[in-house]
Amino acid sequence: MLKKSPKTKVIIFLAAFGLFFVLFSFAYLANDDFEYNFQQAEMWASDELPQKEVNIQEKEIQAAVNSTTMVGLHSSFSAAESDLPSFAALEENMLSISPALGDIGTYDISIVSEDEEARFEYTFHINVTLPDIDFIELKTEIEDILGDQKSKYAIYVYDLKREESFGINEEKIFAPGSTSKLPYAIITLRDVDKGKYSLSYVRPTLERLIIHGSNTAMMELEEMLGGNATYNARVRSELGVDNIMRSPHVVQASDLGRLYIGIYHQEYLSKETNDFLLYLLLNTGAHYDNRIKQGLPVERGVTFAHKTGWVTTDGGGEAYNDSGIVYGELTDYVIVVLDKNTTPNEAVKMMKPISETIYDALN
């Protein structure tokens, strides 16, 4: 028997390998799917299943306080209770969101649904806000209440949580009456914060000024602050308003409103002196409650930190003003109502429906 030499074996092996390579190359060139099929066959041969479809989505959700938002899902989802805020519930293929006032803010919720074929992962970015208000429509409602008396009134409203506002004649000049006393209190308390006076020293004068509306207290403070010109300059430079003065006796509803916004956000004073100012405004004499406050549901815990004003006007009538911060059930807001050439009875009769309508709309 003829024995094959090692050299012969190598030649045969190389020839066989070359034939296989040629056939492999031909099959690859003849069929574009060959490589894919080959890999698929390898996968099946190893008993591996095709990978699950994975669907990952992010969604933005706007949810309003005291309302329910329902979000339909692809299928039944699950999430750990600890991952859900207290106002959210997950039941089968529905996400239910029912936030309250204390839930205002932003939240992220991640939930998962999985079966044999697919895995769905959702991340919800939930923004809880107050209900939207159409401020243009609200302004129209107030104009309807004013009717042909619109030119006699200036109104400014600023929602402190929604950060939206509207005004009627808010840039026009009116007579302030005692509403002009508010910046005297702020400037004086700024000097307390600087250490120029102690709070105990100025407290009695400020109580007379704001709670009782004393003109004498106002003149005492003006002298203490360096006189009218110096005081007016400080109001403009430190408080950022131009038209709320004793002399000249002018006020714009928007400027007066700006002071209350600053008080609410503690922009002018330290916490101690700002809290004291709010105490004064919350305790304005009860005989002044027949204006804006008469249209507020105080029986439900609503409070009003305010300063009123009364003065005779050049037109032969009177100015019967009110202004302040309403601390409401859903939102807080600044409201200023000025009038001219009216009588107290006319102004009181007009202020109640104005106040009621604004409160009901915002809260």
C-alpha positions as CSV (number, residue, x, y, z in Angstrom):
1,M,0.0,0.0,0.0
2,L,1.3,3.4,-1.1
3,K,1.8,5.6,1.9
4,K,1.1,9.4,1.6
5,S,3.9,11.5,2.6
6,P,3.3,14.4,5.1
7,K,3.9,16.8,2.2
8,T,1.1,15.1,0.2
9,K,-1.3,15.5,3.1
10,V,-0.7,19.2,3.4
11,I,-1.3,19.6,-0.4
12,I,-4.6,17.7,-0.2
13,F,-5.7,19.8,2.8
14,L,-4.9,23.1,1.1
15,A,-6.7,22.0,-2.0
16,A,-9.8,21.1,0.0
17,F,-9.7,24.4,1.9
18,G,-9.3,26.3,-1.4
19,L,-12.3,24.6,-2.9
20,F,-14.4,25.4,0.2
21,F,-13.3,29.1,0.0
22,V,-14.3,29.4,-3.6
23,L,-17.7,27.9,-3.0
24,F,-18.2,30.1,0.1
25,S,-17.3,33.2,-1.9
26,F,-19.6,32.3,-4.8
27,A,-22.5,31.7,-2.4
28,Y,-21.8,35.1,-0.7
29,L,-21.7,37.0,-4.0
30,A,-24.8,35.2,-5.4
31,N,-26.9,35.9,-2.3
32,D,-26.8,39.2,-0.4
33,D,-28.7,37.6,2.5
34,F,-26.2,34.8,3.0
35,E,-24.3,36.4,5.8
36,Y,-27.5,37.4,7.6
37,N,-29.0,33.9,7.1
38,F,-25.8,32.3,8.3
39,Q,-25.8,34.4,11.5
40,Q,-29.5,33.6,12.0
41,A,-28.8,29.9,11.6
42,E,-26.1,30.2,14.1
43,M,-28.5,31.9,16.6
44,W,-31.1,29.2,16.1
45,A,-28.6,26.5,16.4
46,S,-27.7,27.8,19.9
47,D,-31.3,27.9,20.9
48,E,-31.3,31.6,21.6
49,L,-34.7,33.5,21.1
50,P,-34.9,36.8,19.2
51,Q,-34.4,39.8,21.5
52,K,-37.6,41.5,22.8
53,E,-38.8,44.8,21.3
54,V,-38.1,47.6,23.8
55,N,-40.2,50.8,23.6
56,I,-38.9,53.7,25.7
57,Q,-41.0,56.9,25.7
58,E,-41.0,60.2,27.6
59,K,-44.1,62.2,28.0
60,E,-44.9,65.7,29.3
61,I,-48.2,66.0,31.3
62,Q,-49.8,69.2,32.5
63,A,-52.1,68.6,35.5
64,A,-54.2,71.3,37.2
65,V,-54.9,71.5,40.9
66,N,-58.3,70.2,42.0
67,S,-58.9,68.4,38.7
68,T,-58.3,64.9,37.4
69,T,-56.1,64.1,34.4
70,M,-56.4,60.6,32.9
71,V,-53.6,59.2,30.7
72,G,-54.3,56.0,28.7
73,L,-51.4,53.6,28.4
74,H,-50.4,50.9,25.9
75,S,-51.2,48.0,28.2
76,S,-51.3,47.1,31.9
77,F,-48.3,48.8,33.6
78,S,-46.8,48.4,37.1
79,A,-44.8,50.7,39.3
80,A,-43.7,50.5,42.9
81,E,-46.0,52.6,45.2
82,S,-42.9,54.4,46.5
83,D,-42.3,55.7,43.0
84,L,-45.7,57.3,42.7
85,P,-46.6,60.7,44.2
86,S,-49.6,60.6,46.6
87,F,-51.9,62.2,44.0
88,A,-51.2,59.6,41.3
89,A,-52.7,56.1,40.9
90,L,-52.0,53.3,38.4
91,E,-54.8,50.9,37.5
92,E,-54.2,48.5,34.6
93,N,-53.9,50.7,31.5
94,M,-54.7,54.1,33.0
95,L,-52.7,56.6,35.0
96,S,-54.9,58.9,37.1
97,I,-53.5,62.2,38.4
98,S,-55.6,64.3,40.9
99,P,-53.3,66.9,42.6
100,A,-54.2,69.3,45.4
101,L,-52.8,72.7,46.1
102,G,-49.9,71.4,48.1
103,D,-48.8,69.3,45.1
104,I,-47.8,72.1,42.9
105,G,-44.4,71.4,41.4
106,T,-42.7,69.0,38.9
107,Y,-42.5,65.2,39.2
108,D,-41.0,62.3,37.3
109,I,-42.8,58.9,37.3
110,S,-41.3,55.8,35.7
111,I,-43.5,52.8,34.9
112,V,-43.0,49.5,33.1
113,S,-45.1,47.0,31.1
114,E,-43.6,43.7,29.9
115,D,-44.8,40.6,28.1
116,E,-43.2,37.8,26.1
117,E,-42.6,39.9,23.0
118,A,-42.0,43.5,24.2
119,R,-41.1,45.7,27.1
120,F,-42.5,49.3,27.4
121,E,-40.9,51.8,29.6
122,Y,-42.5,55.2,30.2
123,T,-41.1,58.3,32.0
124,F,-43.8,60.9,32.7
125,H,-42.7,64.4,33.5
126,I,-45.7,65.8,35.4
127,N,-46.1,69.6,35.9
128,V,-48.7,70.3,38.5
129,T,-50.0,73.9,38.2
130,L,-53.0,76.0,39.1
131,P,-55.9,75.9,36.6
132,D,-55.4,78.1,33.6
133,I,-57.2,81.5,33.7
134,D,-58.2,83.6,30.8
135,F,-57.2,87.0,32.0
136,I,-58.5,88.7,29.0
137,E,-62.0,87.3,29.6
138,L,-61.7,88.2,33.3
139,K,-60.8,91.8,32.4
140,T,-63.9,91.9,30.1
141,E,-66.1,90.7,33.0
142,I,-64.8,93.6,35.2
143,E,-65.3,96.1,32.4
144,D,-68.9,94.9,32.1
145,I,-69.3,95.5,35.8
146,L,-67.9,99.0,35.5
147,G,-70.1,99.8,32.5
148,D,-70.2,103.6,31.7
149,Q,-68.2,104.3,35.0
150,K,-65.0,102.7,33.6
151,S,-63.2,106.0,33.3
152,K,-63.7,106.7,37.0
153,Y,-61.8,103.6,38.1
154,A,-58.3,102.1,37.9
155,I,-57.8,98.4,38.6
156,Y,-54.7,96.3,38.8
157,V,-54.6,92.6,39.6
158,Y,-51.5,90.4,39.8
159,D,-51.8,86.6,40.5
160,L,-48.7,85.9,42.6
161,K,-48.6,82.2,41.8
162,R,-49.6,82.2,38.2
163,E,-47.5,85.3,37.7
164,E,-50.0,86.9,35.4
165,S,-51.8,90.2,35.6
166,F,-54.4,92.5,34.0
167,G,-55.2,96.2,34.5
168,I,-57.8,98.8,33.6
169,N,-56.6,102.4,33.5
170,E,-53.7,101.1,35.7
171,E,-51.2,103.6,34.3
172,K,-53.4,106.6,34.7
173,I,-52.9,109.1,37.6
174,F,-55.4,109.0,40.5
175,A,-55.5,110.6,43.9
176,P,-54.1,108.1,46.5
177,G,-55.5,109.3,49.8
178,S,-53.9,107.2,52.6
179,T,-52.7,104.5,50.2
180,S,-49.7,106.9,49.9
181,K,-48.7,106.0,53.5
182,L,-47.6,102.5,52.5
183,P,-44.1,103.6,51.1
184,Y,-43.5,105.6,54.3
185,A,-43.7,102.4,56.3
186,I,-41.4,100.5,53.9
187,I,-38.7,103.3,53.8
188,T,-38.8,103.6,57.6
189,L,-38.5,99.8,58.1
190,R,-35.6,99.8,55.6
191,D,-33.8,102.2,58.0
192,V,-34.6,99.8,60.9
193,D,-32.9,97.0,58.9
194,K,-29.9,99.3,58.5
195,G,-29.7,99.9,62.3
196,K,-30.6,103.5,62.1
197,Y,-33.7,103.1,64.3
198,S,-34.9,100.2,66.5
199,L,-38.2,98.6,65.6
200,S,-39.5,99.3,69.1
201,Y,-38.8,103.0,68.5
202,V,-40.8,103.3,65.3
203,R,-43.5,100.7,66.1
204,P,-46.1,103.1,67.7
205,T,-45.8,105.6,64.9
206,L,-46.1,102.9,62.2
207,E,-49.2,101.4,63.9
208,R,-50.8,104.9,63.9
209,L,-49.8,105.3,60.3
210,I,-51.1,102.0,58.8
211,I,-53.8,100.7,61.2
212,H,-55.4,104.0,62.0
213,G,-54.4,106.1,58.9
214,S,-52.9,109.0,60.9
215,N,-51.8,111.9,58.8
216,T,-49.8,113.2,61.8
217,A,-47.8,110.0,61.9
218,M,-47.1,110.4,58.2
219,M,-45.7,113.9,58.7
220,E,-43.6,112.8,61.7
221,L,-42.0,110.1,59.6
222,E,-41.4,112.4,56.6
223,E,-39.5,114.8,58.8
224,M,-37.6,111.9,60.3
225,L,-36.7,110.6,56.9
226,G,-35.2,114.0,55.7
227,G,-38.2,115.9,54.3
228,N,-40.4,115.4,51.2
229,A,-37.8,115.8,48.5
230,T,-35.4,113.3,50.1
231,Y,-38.2,110.9,50.9
232,N,-39.6,111.0,47.3
233,A,-36.1,110.4,45.9
234,R,-35.7,107.3,48.1
235,V,-39.1,105.9,47.0
236,R,-38.0,106.2,43.4
237,S,-34.5,104.8,43.8
238,E,-35.1,102.1,46.5
239,L,-38.6,101.0,45.8
240,G,-38.6,101.3,42.0
241,V,-41.9,103.3,41.6
242,D,-42.5,106.8,40.4
243,N,-46.1,107.5,41.1
244,I,-47.1,106.9,44.6
245,M,-46.5,110.1,46.6
246,R,-48.0,112.4,49.2
247,S,-46.7,115.5,47.5
248,P,-47.3,115.6,44.6
249,H,-50.5,113.7,45.6
250,V,-50.5,111.0,42.9
251,V,-50.8,107.3,42.5
252,Q,-50.9,104.7,39.6
253,A,-52.6,101.4,40.3
254,S,-49.7,99.6,38.7
255,D,-47.1,101.3,40.9
256,L,-49.1,100.7,44.1
257,G,-49.5,97.0,43.0
258,R,-45.7,96.8,42.5
259,L,-45.1,97.7,46.2
260,Y,-47.4,94.8,47.3
261,I,-45.6,92.4,45.0
262,G,-42.3,93.4,46.6
263,I,-43.8,93.0,50.1
264,Y,-45.1,89.5,49.2
265,H,-41.7,88.4,47.9
266,Q,-39.8,90.2,50.7
267,E,-37.8,92.2,48.2
268,Y,-37.5,95.4,50.3
269,L,-37.1,94.3,53.9
270,S,-35.7,91.6,56.2
271,K,-38.0,88.8,57.4
272,E,-38.5,90.5,60.8
273,T,-39.5,93.9,59.4
274,N,-41.5,92.5,56.5
275,D,-43.5,90.3,58.9
276,F,-44.2,93.4,61.0
277,L,-45.4,95.3,58.0
278,L,-47.8,92.4,57.0
279,Y,-49.0,92.4,60.6
280,L,-49.9,96.1,60.3
281,L,-51.6,95.6,56.9
282,L,-53.6,92.6,58.2
283,N,-54.9,94.7,61.1
284,T,-56.1,97.8,59.1
285,G,-59.1,99.2,61.0
286,A,-62.3,97.1,60.7
287,H,-64.2,100.1,59.6
288,Y,-62.3,99.8,56.3
289,D,-63.6,96.3,55.6
290,N,-66.5,97.6,53.5
291,R,-64.5,97.8,50.3
292,I,-62.5,94.9,48.6
293,K,-62.8,92.7,51.7
294,Q,-66.6,92.6,51.5
295,G,-66.3,90.5,48.4
296,L,-63.9,87.9,49.9
297,P,-65.0,84.6,51.6
298,V,-63.3,85.5,54.9
299,E,-65.4,82.8,56.6
300,R,-63.3,80.2,54.7
301,G,-60.0,81.6,56.1
302,V,-59.2,84.1,53.3
303,T,-57.3,87.1,54.6
304,F,-56.5,90.5,53.2
305,A,-53.4,92.6,54.0
306,H,-54.4,96.1,52.8
307,K,-54.2,99.8,53.0
308,T,-57.2,102.0,52.1
309,G,-57.4,105.7,51.1
310,W,-60.0,108.5,51.1
311,V,-59.7,112.0,49.8
312,T,-61.8,114.6,48.0
313,T,-60.9,115.0,44.3
314,D,-60.6,118.0,41.9
315,G,-63.8,116.9,40.1
316,G,-65.9,117.6,43.2
317,G,-66.3,114.0,44.2
318,E,-64.3,111.7,46.4
319,A,-61.6,109.0,46.0
320,Y,-62.5,105.9,47.9
321,N,-59.5,103.5,47.4
322,D,-58.4,100.1,48.6
323,S,-55.4,97.9,47.8
324,G,-53.5,94.9,49.2
325,I,-52.7,91.2,49.1
326,V,-55.4,88.6,49.1
327,Y,-54.3,85.3,50.7
328,G,-56.7,82.9,49.0
329,E,-57.6,79.2,49.0
330,L,-55.8,78.4,45.8
331,T,-53.7,81.4,45.0
332,D,-52.6,84.7,46.4
333,Y,-53.0,87.9,44.5
334,V,-52.4,91.7,44.6
335,I,-55.5,93.8,43.9
336,V,-55.7,97.6,43.6
337,V,-59.0,99.5,43.1
338,L,-58.8,103.3,42.8
339,D,-61.7,105.6,41.9
340,K,-62.4,109.3,41.5
341,N,-65.4,111.6,41.4
342,T,-67.6,109.1,43.2
343,T,-69.3,108.9,46.5
344,P,-68.4,106.4,49.2
345,N,-71.7,104.6,48.6
346,E,-71.1,104.3,44.9
347,A,-67.6,103.0,45.4
348,V,-68.6,100.4,48.0
349,K,-71.4,99.2,45.7
350,M,-69.0,98.8,42.8
351,M,-66.1,97.2,44.8
352,K,-68.1,94.2,46.1
353,P,-68.9,92.6,42.7
354,I,-65.4,93.5,41.4
355,S,-63.8,91.7,44.3
356,E,-66.1,88.7,44.2
357,T,-65.6,88.2,40.5
358,I,-61.8,88.4,40.7
359,Y,-61.7,86.1,43.7
360,D,-64.0,83.4,42.2
361,A,-62.0,83.5,38.9
362,L,-58.6,83.1,40.4
363,N,-59.6,80.6,43.2
